Amino acid sequence: MNGRTCGEFRDRLVEFRNGSLPALEAAETQAHTERCAECAAELALLGALARDRRSAPRGFAAGVLAAYRVKPAAGSARALRDSAPRRVKPAGRTRFGRRALPMAVAAAGILLAGVVLARGIGPAAEPGDLGLTPAEASVAILPWPGHDGVLAGAPALDVLSNDEIEALLEELDS
Amino acid sequence: MTESAAVRIAPQGEGPDDAQLVRLARVGDERAIQTLVQRHQDTAFDAAYRVVRDEDVAADVAQDAFLKALQGLDGFRGDASFRTWLIRIVINTARSNLRTRARRGERSLEMARDPASGEDPARLALVRAEAERVGDYLDALPEKQRLAVTLRVFEGLSYREIAAACGSTEGAMRVNYHMGIKRLREWLE
């Protein structure tokens, strides 16, 4: 027995499906999904989801190339920066008060709120932490809605430490 | 034989790698540009669709994003993969498109942000009534969960790559992925 939890197996189901796991890990995952109904159900869900991937319409690539020929072809970082959408003010308060969260989400939210309150706010990730150069990171991402789909009222997930994330995932898994 | 002469159109996983193609594309090698577009067109289109949820708009968004990427190759130094960088541009372009359309009144910002949200029982009931396939439920997930699930399942990206593409943290995207999968399983039961 390798002692892995269902959560650990579920974290690798995508790689198991696409065949990128090393042979031994693939065999362990295969054996686990044969005896664990929950992980087998999640694997089946991934298979169903994968069939819903959208493909670009016919002629899409030709259209891009035609448009590229018309537009100035001299590429430059400035051209990208100038054409990229401008960063806008962060969204204000969310619509938490108007929404009722399902029980599972509420439970996760309560845990998350507790973790945040108990341990304080951790450091936010810097672009460099994400494997992007400053130029790459300059392709600004518009602010996300403030609730991260888990906890209304604050973009709390982005500021949690690894331990806090693990605690939250454990709660979600239970 | 020049380097570009060796380039041939190949599906993803075959032929020259993206780094080589980007080098050639920077100096205007049209064949390399064509290969990059063909290789990543489905990725760009699907990522755009997951934000705007309209195939016609997604095609426009994906095209705009490709043009921005191709015209801005000088700003790409290759520390992240070209695909991750492209997805980041696609997501930003798509979200900007939603905001513009909301301002024009073509759709409400509420809908643009989070149409079914998965948190409103009445809207969820409507989704359940109309859902014909798992993708309909996928569309009903909140935006960040939807992107985490699709980028992981469709594109096979790691949480780190998803975080880079979405401008978030690895941990946050991991939680969003698991929340999305958990919700989908609950809705489909």
Chai-1 contact restraints between the chains, C-beta under 6 A:
chainA,res_idxA,chainB,res_idxB,connection_type,confidence,min_distance_angstrom,max_distance_angstrom,comment,restraint_id
A,V14,B,R152,contact,1.0,0.0,6.0,A-B,restraint_1
A,N18,B,G156,contact,1.0,0.0,6.0,A-B,restraint_2
A,L46,B,V153,contact,1.0,0.0,6.0,A-B,restraint_3
A,A48,B,V134,contact,1.0,0.0,6.0,A-B,restraint_4
A,L49,B,V134,contact,1.0,0.0,6.0,A-B,restraint_5
A,L49,B,V153,contact,1.0,0.0,6.0,A-B,restraint_6
A,A50,B,V153,contact,1.0,0.0,6.0,A-B,restraint_7
A,D52,B,G135,contact,1.0,0.0,6.0,A-B,restraint_8
A,R53,B,D46,contact,1.0,0.0,6.0,A-B,restraint_9
A,R53,B,F154,contact,1.0,0.0,6.0,A-B,restraint_10
A,R54,B,F45,contact,1.0,0.0,6.0,A-B,restraint_11
A,R54,B,D46,contact,1.0,0.0,6.0,A-B,restraint_12
A,R54,B,Y49,contact,1.0,0.0,6.0,A-B,restraint_13
A,S55,B,D42,contact,1.0,0.0,6.0,A-B,restraint_14
A,A56,B,Q41,contact,1.0,0.0,6.0,A-B,restraint_15
A,A56,B,D42,contact,1.0,0.0,6.0,A-B,restraint_16
A,A56,B,F45,contact,1.0,0.0,6.0,A-B,restraint_17
A,P57,B,A59,contact,1.0,0.0,6.0,A-B,restraint_18
A,F60,B,Q41,contact,1.0,0.0,6.0,A-B,restraint_19
A,A61,B,V37,contact,1.0,0.0,6.0,A-B,restraint_20
A,A61,B,Q38,contact,1.0,0.0,6.0,A-B,restraint_21
A,A61,B,Q41,contact,1.0,0.0,6.0,A-B,restraint_22
A,V64,B,V37,contact,1.0,0.0,6.0,A-B,restraint_23
A,V64,B,Q63,contact,1.0,0.0,6.0,A-B,restraint_24
A,V64,B,F66,contact,1.0,0.0,6.0,A-B,restraint_25
A,L65,B,Q34,contact,1.0,0.0,6.0,A-B,restraint_26
A,A67,B,L67,contact,1.0,0.0,6.0,A-B,restraint_27
A,Y68,B,L70,contact,1.0,0.0,6.0,A-B,restraint_28
A,G75,B,Q71,contact,1.0,0.0,6.0,A-B,restraint_29
A,G75,B,L73,contact,1.0,0.0,6.0,A-B,restraint_30
A,G75,B,D74,contact,1.0,0.0,6.0,A-B,restraint_31
A,S76,B,D74,contact,1.0,0.0,6.0,A-B,restraint_32
A,A77,B,G72,contact,1.0,0.0,6.0,A-B,restraint_33
A,A77,B,D74,contact,1.0,0.0,6.0,A-B,restraint_34
A,A77,B,G75,contact,1.0,0.0,6.0,A-B,restraint_35
A,A79,B,Q71,contact,1.0,0.0,6.0,A-B,restraint_36
A,A79,B,G72,contact,1.0,0.0,6.0,A-B,restraint_37
A,L80,B,K68,contact,1.0,0.0,6.0,A-B,restraint_38
A,L80,B,G72,contact,1.0,0.0,6.0,A-B,restraint_39
A,L80,B,G75,contact,1.0,0.0,6.0,A-B,restraint_40
A,S83,B,K68,contact,1.0,0.0,6.0,A-B,restraint_41
A,P85,B,N92,contact,1.0,0.0,6.0,A-B,restraint_42
A,P85,B,S96,contact,1.0,0.0,6.0,A-B,restraint_43
A,R99,B,E119,contact,1.0,0.0,6.0,A-B,restraint_44
A,L101,B,E119,contact,1.0,0.0,6.0,A-B,restraint_45
A,A125,B,T169,contact,1.0,0.0,6.0,A-B,restraint_46
A,L130,B,A163,contact,1.0,0.0,6.0,A-B,restraint_47
A,L130,B,A164,contact,1.0,0.0,6.0,A-B,restraint_48
A,G131,B,D79,contact,1.0,0.0,6.0,A-B,restraint_49
A,G131,B,A80,contact,1.0,0.0,6.0,A-B,restraint_50
A,G131,B,A164,contact,1.0,0.0,6.0,A-B,restraint_51
A,L132,B,A80,contact,1.0,0.0,6.0,A-B,restraint_52
A,L132,B,A164,contact,1.0,0.0,6.0,A-B,restraint_53
A,T133,B,R77,contact,1.0,0.0,6.0,A-B,restraint_54
A,T133,B,D79,contact,1.0,0.0,6.0,A-B,restraint_55
A,A135,B,G75,contact,1.0,0.0,6.0,A-B,restraint_56
A,E136,B,A80,contact,1.0,0.0,6.0,A-B,restraint_57
A,E136,B,W85,contact,1.0,0.0,6.0,A-B,restraint_58
A,V139,B,R88,contact,1.0,0.0,6.0,A-B,restraint_59
A,V139,B,I89,contact,1.0,0.0,6.0,A-B,restraint_60
A,I141,B,N92,contact,1.0,0.0,6.0,A-B,restraint_61
A,I141,B,G167,contact,1.0,0.0,6.0,A-B,restraint_62
A,L142,B,R95,contact,1.0,0.0,6.0,A-B,restraint_63
A,W144,B,K144,contact,1.0,0.0,6.0,A-B,restraint_64
A,P145,B,R113,contact,1.0,0.0,6.0,A-B,restraint_65
A,P145,B,D114,contact,1.0,0.0,6.0,A-B,restraint_66
A,G149,B,P142,contact,1.0,0.0,6.0,A-B,restraint_67
A,G149,B,K144,contact,1.0,0.0,6.0,A-B,restraint_68
A,G149,B,Q145,contact,1.0,0.0,6.0,A-B,restraint_69
A,V150,B,M179,contact,1.0,0.0,6.0,A-B,restraint_70
A,L157,B,A172,contact,1.0,0.0,6.0,A-B,restraint_71
A,L157,B,V175,contact,1.0,0.0,6.0,A-B,restraint_72
A,D158,B,S168,contact,1.0,0.0,6.0,A-B,restraint_73
A,D158,B,T169,contact,1.0,0.0,6.0,A-B,restraint_74
A,D158,B,A172,contact,1.0,0.0,6.0,A-B,restraint_75
A,L160,B,G171,contact,1.0,0.0,6.0,A-B,restraint_76
A,I165,B,G171,contact,1.0,0.0,6.0,A-B,restraint_77
A,L168,B,V175,contact,1.0,0.0,6.0,A-B,restraint_78
A,L169,B,H178,contact,1.0,0.0,6.0,A-B,restraint_79
A,L172,B,H178,contact,1.0,0.0,6.0,A-B,restraint_80
